Amino acid sequence: MIPIIGSLHRSRHVVVTIHGRRLVDLSARQILKAHRFARHIDGRELDPAQTFPLLQMLTAMDPPPCAVDLASLLSLAGEEGDGSRQVLDGLLREEVARIGPAEVPPQRDVVLYGFGRIGRLLARILLARSAGAGGLRLRAVVVRPGAPGDLQKRASLLRRDSVHGPFDGTIVVDEERRMLIANEVEIQVIESDAPDRVDYRAHGIDEAIVVDTTGRWRDRDGLAQHLRSPGASRVLLTAPGKGDVPNIVHGVNEEQIGDHRILAAASCTTNAVAPVLKALHEHCGVEKGHVETVHSFTNDQNLTDNFHRADRRGRAATLNMVIAETGAARAVGAAYPALEGRLTGSAIRVPVPNVSLAVLNLRLGEGAAGIGREDLNAFLRETSLASPLRRQVDFIESPEFASSDALGSRKAGIVDGLATIADGTGDAVLYVWYDNEHGYCRQVVRVLESMSGVRLPSIPRGAVDRARARVREAGRSSLQVAGI
């Protein structure tokens, strides 16, 4: 299966999934784990002996760029026939014909302006996806002018990470051409001390999306400096934008991306809680609430007690819990206007390097009358398994789950079902874990994909709706449901 999945991705930009979980670049054990995950929706594990013939059929059809859900295809074949190879072949041909012929989407140049925690994680994710025939292509990173040997240091920081582990692949430093060659992808390292002083076209880069990971400029005028550099066409900020800069939370308001040239991906906390709050509001209403985030320390805090222009952040980050401010509650209202003015927020920085926890203290709407803890958890479980928000929301019910278990999550937030409080009166408390680095970067990449205009059609149609119906019909309650 592995070479077929890889070949389809590289040559045809076809992404193979099982209930939305990508199989591209997975090991044999990880693919088997994805097959086992299907039991949470279909009530049974998928058998590779069933999915492998589907891959063979797909390869023979030379399909256009698309996302193919093997589990949903098998379920649909069972609904419309006996699930035989003949039925599967006919169904697959029908679905491919529905999409019609299509060119492989062109690659879109991406530049990372800044190469810190978020910049390097984005580089890892983009490089892992670079084998595809189309989509996003990391071309350059822009850093401040430094001293001799800095390129080697930056390569080392990309290669090794104390939190996320080693880089999966090879990194070669080309000092003469000022390049990092990671997994055979050439990344130009450009030194500049200002966003408007880079000539990207001189490096063969054009119509690029510049991802500003520095957070130094957050308003329209500051971010517009990037657009004055030849070869830059759009800007995405990896922090909350100010003023009239649209803040995009993928899964919540990505339809607002449009042709805006300057966008922001909001904050990690906003990305973690906004999808959960949107799902709840559409389900039963959210009248008001308070968001308290217990957040890992970040690079803007001091390691030891020293002067800091912000209150409390001058105290040693590894020794103290520190009360801080967060604009996440306001940002949720900006991204999802239905909740504007209904939320307050605050934060506590704690001595862990990554993974945070948001506590949502909510007053639900009239639709929540009589909804207790089990009902609320059942809805949130369903949201994580079979809803348009399943890429953003995860769900876990484990008596041993701790913050380190959320490390590396691809989801924006993970609802901890065992911590849910709801007594049917309309008051509820939810706990949402989130990897404030990697999970957030996954959301940033989703925004980038939407900005680039590469949206793959799905095979089969209505896969999410059918999965949701199966989950509701079964009414299953598993001990643990998480795609971590």
N, C-alpha and C positions, 0 to 999 in steps of 0.2 A: 504493500500500500504506500509506503513512504516515498519511493521514487516516482510513483504515479502522481501523488499529491503535489510533490515538488515540481514535477514537470508541467503539470497543469497551471501551477502558479507562475512559474517562470516564463513559459511560452505563450500562455493564453490569458493570463491574469484571472484565472478561475480560483476562487477561494472555497475550499471544501470545509464544511462544518458538521457538527452534530448538535442539534438544538442550539445553534448560534455560537458554539465553541469551536474556534478555528483549529484545524488539524495541521496547518502549514507549519513546518519546522519543528514538529513534535517528535519525541522519541517513541519507540515502540510501546514502552510502558505508559507514556502519556496518552497515546492513542487508545490503548486499552482502557485507561481510566476514563476517557471521554465516552467510550462505549458503555462503560458501567454507569456513568452519570445518567444515561437515558432512562434508567429505572425510575427516577424521580418524576418523570413525565409520562412515560409509556407503561410503567408498572413492571418492566422487565429490562434486563440488560440487552444491549444490542450485540448481535453475534457478528464478528468480522467476516464470517463466511457469507453473511447476507450483504454487507456493505462493499466487500471487495468486488463482486460482479458489477455493482453499480459504477464503481470507478472505471472498470474496464469498458463498460458501455459508454461512459462519458468521454473517455479518451478517443474511442472510435468515431464519435460524432463531431469532433473538432469544434467544441462549443465556443460561443462568444464570451467575452468577459462577464462573469456573473458570480454570485455566491450560491453554492449548492449545499442544501441541508440533507444529508443522507438519511437521517432518522425520519424526517418529515416525508421524504419521498417513499420510504418503506411503509410508513403508516398510511399514506394516501393510496398506495397500491393495494394495501389490504382492504381499504374502504371501498375502492372502485372495482376490485376483482379479487382473484385468489392469491395475489402477491407473487405470482410466478414470474420467471425471467421474461417471458413474453409480455406480460402485463407491464412489468417495470420498463422494458425497452420501449413500448408504445407510449407510456406516460412520460418518460424522459424525452423522447423525440418530440412529443407535443409541447412540452415545456420549453425546450430549446428553440423550437420553431416559433413559439410565442414571442420570444425575445428578438429573434431575427438576427441577420448578420450584423456584426458591429466590429469596428476597428478597435484594436487594443488601445486604451486611452494613453495619451502621451504622458511622459514623466514631467512632473512639475518641480522646478528647482526650489530648494529650501536652504535658507541661510540662518544659522544660529548666531544671534548677536549677544555674546556672553557665553561663557563656558564653565559655569559654576555647577551647583548641585542639579538644578533643573536642566540646564543646557546639556550636561553630559548624559543624563538619563534619557533625554529626548534623542540624543545622538544614538544611544544604544538601541532604542526602539525603532528609529528610522533605519538604522543599518540592518536590523533583523528583518525588516520588511523590504529591503532593497533588491532582493532576488526576483521580485515580481517584474513582469514585463511593462507595467505602467504604474502610475501613482506618484508618490513623493520620493524625491531624490535629494539626499543631503549633499550639498556641493561645497559649503564653506562654513567656517566658524570665524567670528570676528572677536578679537581679544585686544586688550590694551597693550601698547608697546612695552616690551619687557627687556630683560637682559639675555645675554647668550646662554643657551641651555634651557630656556623656558619651554621650547617645543618638546623636548624630552620629558620635562616635568608634566606638561599637559597630557602627553601620551600616557604617562604612568598613571595619572589620575583617572584617565578613561579606562585604562587596563585593570586597575584595582580600585575597589570601593569597599570601605569598612562596613557599610550597611548592606549593600546589595550584592556583594561578592565580586568575583572576577568577571571580566569581559568574556563573552562567549565567542572566541575567534582569535584572529591574529591582528596585531597592530604593528606597522612598520613606519619609522620616521624617515622622511626624505628632507633633510636639512637644506639641500641645495634648492629644491623647488618649494620649500616651506609648505610641506604637505604631510598629513597623516594618512596612511593607506590602511584602512580598517576593513578586513574581510574583502580585500581587493577593490574597495571603493576609495577613490581618491578624494580627500577632503582638503580643500585649500584653507590654510590658516592665514588670516589677514589681520594685520595689526593696524589699529586706528583708535584715535582718542575722541572721535565724534561720529555720530550716525550719518551725517551728510558729507563725509569726506572719504567715502569708499567708492571706487569705481568697479562695480561687479562685472561689468561687461569686459573689462580688461582681463578678467579671469575666465571669460567664456560663459558667464552666468547672466541670464536675462529673464525678465518677467518673474522674478523670484519672490517668494513669500519670505519676508524677514521676520523671524521669531525673536522678539526682544525679551531675553530672559533676565535682564539686569534689574528691571523694576525701577530704574532711575527716572524714566520719563513715563508719566501715566496719563497725561491729558493729550488732547488732540494736537496742540501746537508742538509739544515735545516729541510725540511719536511721528509726526509728519516730517521730521528731519530725515527719517530713513528714506522717505519717498523722493528726496532730492538727490539720492545717490543713483547714478546710472545703473540700470539693471534690476532695480527694486520696484515691484509693482503693488505689493500689499504688505501690511504689517499686522502681526498678532502679538499682543502683550501677554506674558504669562504671569499676570498679577491683576488685581481689580483695576479697571480703567476708571478715570475720573471725568467729570463733566458729561459731555454728550457722547463719549466713547461707548459703543454698545458692548455689554458684558455678555458673553455667550457661554451657556452651560449646555453641553451637548446632551440631547435627550429631553431638554426642557424648552429651549428657544432657538435651536439652530436654524429654524426657518427664517430668522431675522438676519442671517449672514448676508444674503443677497449679494450686491456688488459693492458693499462697504469696503473701502480700502484700508481702514484702520479699525481694528477690533481688539477686544481683550477676552481672555479665557477665564475671567473672574478669579476667585481664590480656591485653594484646595478645599476649604471648609464649605464654601458655597456649593462647589461641585458635589460634595459628599451629601449634603442635606437637601438641596433643592429637588433632586429627582424623587426622594422619599416623600417630601412635602407635597410635591405636585401629585403624586399617585394618591396620597391620602385625601387631598383636597377634592380631587375628581371623584373619589370613592364615597366620601362622607362629609367633606367640608372641614376646613380648619378655620376656626374663628379667631384665635390668637395663640401666641406661644412664645416661649423663651428658648433660645439656643445657647447652651453653654458648651464651649469646646475645651476639652482637656488636651492641649496641643504639645507635641514634642518641641524641644527648643530648636531654634534656627540660628543661622549664621549672623543675624543682626543682634544677637545677645553676646555679652561678654563671658569669656571662660572663667575669669576671676573678677572679683569686685573691682570696678574701675568706673570712671566717668562715662556716662552715656546720656545723650540728649533726651532720650525718652525715659519716662518714669519707670522705675523698677528694673528695666532691662540692663542696667549696669551691674546688677548683682550676679554672682557666679551661676551660670546656666546649669552646670552639672551638679549643683548642690542645693538649689532652691526651687520651690514652686513659686511662680510669679504671676500675680494678677495682671492681665493685659487687656487691651481693647481688640475688638474684631468688628469689621464692617459686614460680616457674612449675613447677618439678619437683614440689613438694608439691601444687600446685594441680591438676596433671594427675591425680594419684592421687585427689584429692577428687572431681573431675568424672568420672573413669573408674576406679572402685575396683579393677578388675582389675590396675592398675599401681601401686596404693598401696604405698609403701615400696620400690619398685624403681628409682626415679630420683633422681639428685642434680642440682644445678644451680648455675650461677654466671653472672656477666655482666661484660661489658666495655663501658663507654660510650665511644663514638668520636665524633670531630668531624664528623658529618653531621647535618642537621636532621631527616631522616626516612628511613625504610626501614631495617630491621634484618635480621640473619641469624642463624638458630639452627643450631648444629652438634650433631647427635644422634649420639653415640658409643654404639652399642648392642651388646648381646649378645642375639642372637635365640634363639628356642626351638628345640626338636627339629625342628619343621616346616620350619626353614630349612636343614637339611642339604642341601648340594649346590646351594643357591641362590646363583648368582653375580650379578655386577653387572647383566648384561643381563636376567636373570630378574626381579631386584628392580625394575629400572627399568620393565620391561614391566608389572608389577603396579601400580606407582605411577602409570604413565601411564593404565592402565585405570581406576584409582580416580578420577583427575581427569576422565576423559571420560564414564564411564558407571557411576556408583555413587551410592548415597545421599549420599556425601560430596562430590559434584562441585561443590557450591556453596562448599565450604570448601577443597578441595585443588586446586591447579593444578600443572602439570608443564611444565618447560622443558628443552630441549636446544639450547643455542646457545653457540658458542664466544666470542661477544662480549657475552653478557648481563652487566649490572652493576646495582648497586643502584638507580640512577635509572630503570631499565626496569621496576621493580616499583612505581613511584610511581602511585598511583591504582588499584591492583589491587582488584577486588571480592572476591577470595578471601582467606581467612584466612592461607594460606601457599602458597608456590610451591616445589615440590621442584626443585632444580637437578640434573637427571639426569647431566650431564657430570662433576659433582663426586662422585657416588656412589662409595663404596668398598665392595666386597663380594667375597670370594674363595671363597665356598662353605663356609667353616668355621663360619659362624654369627655372625661378627663383621661389623659393618657401620657405616659412617659416612654420614650423610645431611646435606645442606645445604638448609635451608629459608629462603627469603627471605620477608619480610612487610612490608607497608606498615603500620607500627605505629599509624598514625592512621586513614587511610581504610579499609584492609582490616578493622581492628578495628571501626570504626564500622558497617560493613556487617553484622558479626556482631551488634552491639548491636541494630540495627534488626530483624534476624531474630528475636532474642529478644523484642523489643517486639511483633512480629507474632504470635508464639506466645502472648504474654501477653494480647493483645487478643482472641484466639479467632478470628481470621480466618485460616483455613487453606483455601486454594482446592483443590477437587477437580481431579484431572488428567485431561486428554483427550490421548491415549488411555490406558487402564489399562496398567500394566506397561511404560511407555515406557523407564524406566531399565534394567529387566531385558533388554529386547530390544536396547537399545543396547549393553549389556555383552556380550551374546551375539555381536553383529556384530563388536565389537572383538576378542574372543577368536578368533572364526573367521578373521578376516582376518590377525591376528597382525602388524599393521602397526607399523612403527617409523619415525616421521617425524622430520625434523631438529628441528622446533620445534612444540610443542603448548602453547599458552597463550592464555587468554582475557583478555589485557591490553589 
